[in-house]
């Protein structure tokens, strides 16, 4: 009887272990990264079974409209491998990333089971089908419930942020009808060098110049003397040569960025260019910040906005005096956005729409795993 009990225990233990591994609670069972405020899960397999490694099938997802991607995650249960990189490949073979992932513990405290990429800035991804690329295929986890594909999760902004709203250039939008396959290209604007948001959208209605939904690509930096092609259906801007489009074309003048458009054979599109952004404001330099964290305390800090788009700041008064952060900043002429990853709070995003040469006011901030608050800054 004793030997029989031991044998039963040995047989039962793997079943219990599998059951523990598959308890729900993190998305489905393998869920992180989790959506934050203003985000939603765009793709994740609905899987709860025990896992194996080295998935035999590719992990593929499709989006039927452009989306803003903020986080990517893959699952490596018990691999003992330090986090590597995660990237995306579209149907044409174009590679996005790869980006270095961070490790987070999995079920039972297994270290680095979750590999997570926090995209800053976020990735503007055109509609299409994408394959997730993991740098350690041999340790990537999968189950029969995921169709033998690597377990993964894709997080993006909810529809209704920048995408969907009417852009500042809506009154100047140009409407383009479907084109012949042999005549896809048409002349776009000649623009002063600078940073631009490109707004576009498919139009199935009858109101000329008004798409079903506005989408944004950018900001994109356009240099003088350069020739660009904006592939409207694919939402992709690339530098080209005039002769690629038409052998009769010549290079643009040194003070002009020339944009042509590659259009659709099936759908009408509306397009407009918003910029140059920044309105001449030079925000790079040193700032004195102050603010309030909800439910906690007031604080002050020293902020440096560097010309290369990076930032660093140090808290000088408050609960975390001496704490320093590094991240990125962006100003599109209306909205100033600061972003970084806080070790204790996760992804942090600061926004202000009241910006002048020497004053930033009415700012708000959100923190992934801590209360947000309000902030302002002066020169």
Secondary structure, 3 states (H helix, E strand, C coil): CHHHHHHHHHHHHHHHHHHHHCCCCCCCCCCCCCCCCCEEEEEECCCCCCCEECCCECEEEEECCCEEEEEEEEECCCCCCCCCEEEEEECCCCEEEEEECEEECCHHHCCCCEEEEEEEEEEEECCEEEEEEECCHHHCEECHHHCCEECEEEEEECCCCCCCCCCCCHHHCEEECCCCCCCCEEEEEEECCEEEEEEEEEECCCCCCCCCCCEEEEEEEECCCCEEEEECCCCEEEEECHHHHCCCCCCCCCCCEEEEEECCCCCEEEEEEEECCCCCCCCCEEEEEEEEECCCCEEEEEEEECCCCEEEEEEEECCCCCCEEEEEEEECCCCEEEEEEECCCEEEEEEECEECCCEEEEEEEEECCEEEEEEEEEC
